[in-house]
Every structure is written in C-alpha cells, then in structure tokens.
Amino acid sequence: MLYKKLSFVSFIGSVFLPVRYVNAQYTVNGDVTCAAGLETCTITCSGKEQGAVNIFCNDATNCVFDCVDSKCTLNARIFAQNANTLTITSTGEQCMKWSQIDAGNAENVNIVVSGTETMKNSYINARNAQFLHIQVASGGEFGQGGKDGETYNEMYVDCPRGSSYSGAYNAPCVLEMTGGDL
C-alpha cells in the first residue's frame, strides 16, 4: 500500500494515510499482478495466444479482465480474493478455455460472454462472493462443448453461499441468456 505524509496538520511524529491510485492498465504477456492500492486495474489479453497465465487482482477495488482475441488465455487462473468487483468480458473465440476464476470475497462478480466456446471446461469459484452475474450475449457460447466430434466438456460454477445480496435480481447467482448458447 502506498502512503502519503500529511503536511497540513501538526502532529507529534509522522502520520501516514493510504492513497489509492485511480487506474492502471496491463496487457497479458505472461503472469500479471495489479499494483497495490489501485481503484481500477484493467487487464487486456489481445494479440496472440497465451499459455497458462496467472492474473492477480491484488487489492484493486475494481478488477477488469478483457479477453478479446481467439485463444488468448488458455488455462488461465484469475485470483480476485481482495477485489470489490471483478468484471470479465470475453469476446474472443475460446477465451478462458480450461481456466479457473477464484473470486474470493469479492462483492460482485460480472462475466459477459460473446465469444464462441468461451470458458469451456472451466471453473468459477464465487462461493464467498455476494453476487455472481453471468451474461451470455448474442453469438456467445458459455462452457460450450461437443463440436466437431469432441466430447462434451464440463463447466463448473460455484454460486455464492450465505450471501446477503438484496439487489435488483431475486437471487445472488444469475445466468442471463440474451441470445447465446450454454
């Protein structure tokens, strides 16, 4: 955590208060760790296929992961234990295939899928989160398998348990289909 010394108030000794940075952006090229103290940490995977990568949101208030190119993150692991909100947007084909998302104690987990075969054979652990919202948009395939002679793959979603959520939806775990396939 970064600290700033107060100079406008007289104290005996020194007093330091935490200062949060506004934003930082990262591009996936191997493992990514958001800097400590960020308000928003945006991580983008584009340009080329990545192997197994680890993404650590650290203590960012908002952790945003965008998978935009085909097969950009295969076998990725996202750790958002200390983030307040985790948002994942997947528009590329086979993004997040064989991946694991550990939402930790995040308040809100939002996943928007519009790419094909997205998150196939993946695991989402949101059991300690307060709210999980997965939206499969038009043209998107969430956990889809069985194409071209493949056997069907499994997709695991561990919904919030013991949540105190009381928002716009009737439940703390929402799968919204707006034109995609499951």
N, C-alpha and C positions, 0 to 999 in steps of 0.2 A: 504494500500500500504506500502511496506517495504522501508526503506530509508537507505542509506549508507553515512556516513560523508566523504567528500573528505579531504585527509590529505596531498596531494602533491602540493596543491596550497594555497597560503597565501591569506586569506580573512579577512575582519573585520567582526567578528561574525562567525556564522556557516552557511554552505551551505549544503543542503541535496538533493540528487538526487534519484529518484526511481530506484530500482533494480528489474529486473524480474527474478524469478526462472525459471529453464529450464523445469521441468516436475514434475508431481505428479500423482500417481495412487490411485484410490479409488475403493472399492468393495461395491456394494449396499447392505446394511443391515439396512434399514430404510432410512431416508432422507440424501442426500449428498449435501454438499456445497463445491465447489472448493475454495481453499485458494486464497487470493488476490495476484495479481502480477504474476500469472503463465503464462509461454509461452504455455505449453500444459497441459491440465487436461484430464486424461483418466479415465473413469468410466466404470466398468465392472459389469454386472449382471449375475452371474452364481451360480450354486449350489442348489438353492432352489427357490420356488415360493415366490415372494414378493407381498405384498398387495399394497395399494395406497402409492406411494413414491413421494417426490418432489426432483428434481435434479436442483441445481442452478450452472450454469457455472461461475457466478461471472464475473470477467473481464479477464478471460483466453483468450489469443489470439486464441488458438485452443482448442475447447471443443469436446472431442471424447467420444461417448457412445456406448458400445458394449453390446448387449443383446444376450447371447449365449445359454442359457438353456430354455427349454419349460416353458412357462407361467411365466417367470422370473419377468417381470414387467407388472402387470395388473393395469390399471387405474393410470398410472404414469403421472407426469407432469414435463416436461423439460423446464427450463427457461434459455434462452441464449441471453438475451437482450444486453449484453455488450461484447459478444464474437465476434471475427472477423470471424471465421469459425466454424460452427457446423457440425460434422460428426456423423451420426448414422448408425451403422451396426447391422442388425437384422438377426441372423441365427437360432434362436430357434423358435419352434412352438408357435404360439400365443403370441409372444413378442410384447409388446407395445399395447396390446389389450385394448380398451376403454381409450386410452391415449391422452394427449394434448401436443403439442410441440409449444412453443412460441419462435420463432427465433428472435424476437425483431428487432434490427437494424443490425443484422449480415450481413456481406458482402456476404458470401457463405454458403449455407445450402446443404449438401450432404447426401442422405439417400440411403443405399444399403440394399436390402431385398432379402434373400434367404430362409427364414423360411416360413412354411405354416401358413395361417391365421394371418399374421403379420399386425399389426396396424388396425385390424378390428374395425370398429365403432370409429375411432379416428379423431382427428382434428390437422391439421398442419397450423399454422399461420405464413406465411412467407411474409406477405403483405409489410412489411417495409424492407425486405432483398433486396439485389441487384440480387441474383441468387439462384434458387432452382433447384436441380437436384435429381430426384428420379430414381433409377435404380432397376428394378425388375429382378433379376438374375434367372438362370435356377433352377426350382423347387420352386421358391418363389411365394407367394401369397400375394398381397398387398391389404388390405381392403376387402379381400375375405369373403363372407358370403354365407348362403343358403345351407350348407351341413347338412346331416342327419336330414332333416325336419326343420331346422332353417329358419327363415325368413331372407331376405337379409338385411344386415346392411348398414348403410350409412358411407361413408368416406368423410371427408371434407378436401380440400386442398385450402388454400387461397394463391394464387401466388403473387409474387412481383408486386407492382404497382408503376408506375413512376420511374422505375429502369433506371439507366444509364449504364447498362451492355452492353459490346461490346466485348464479348469473342468468343470462338470457335463455340458456338451454335447460332442459329438465333433468339432465344428468351430467356428471363430471367427465364422461367419456363419450365423445360424439364422433361418429363416422358419417360424413356427409358426402353423398354421391350426387354430383352435378353434371353427369354425362360420361363419367369414366367407367372402368371395369374393375372388379375386385377379384 
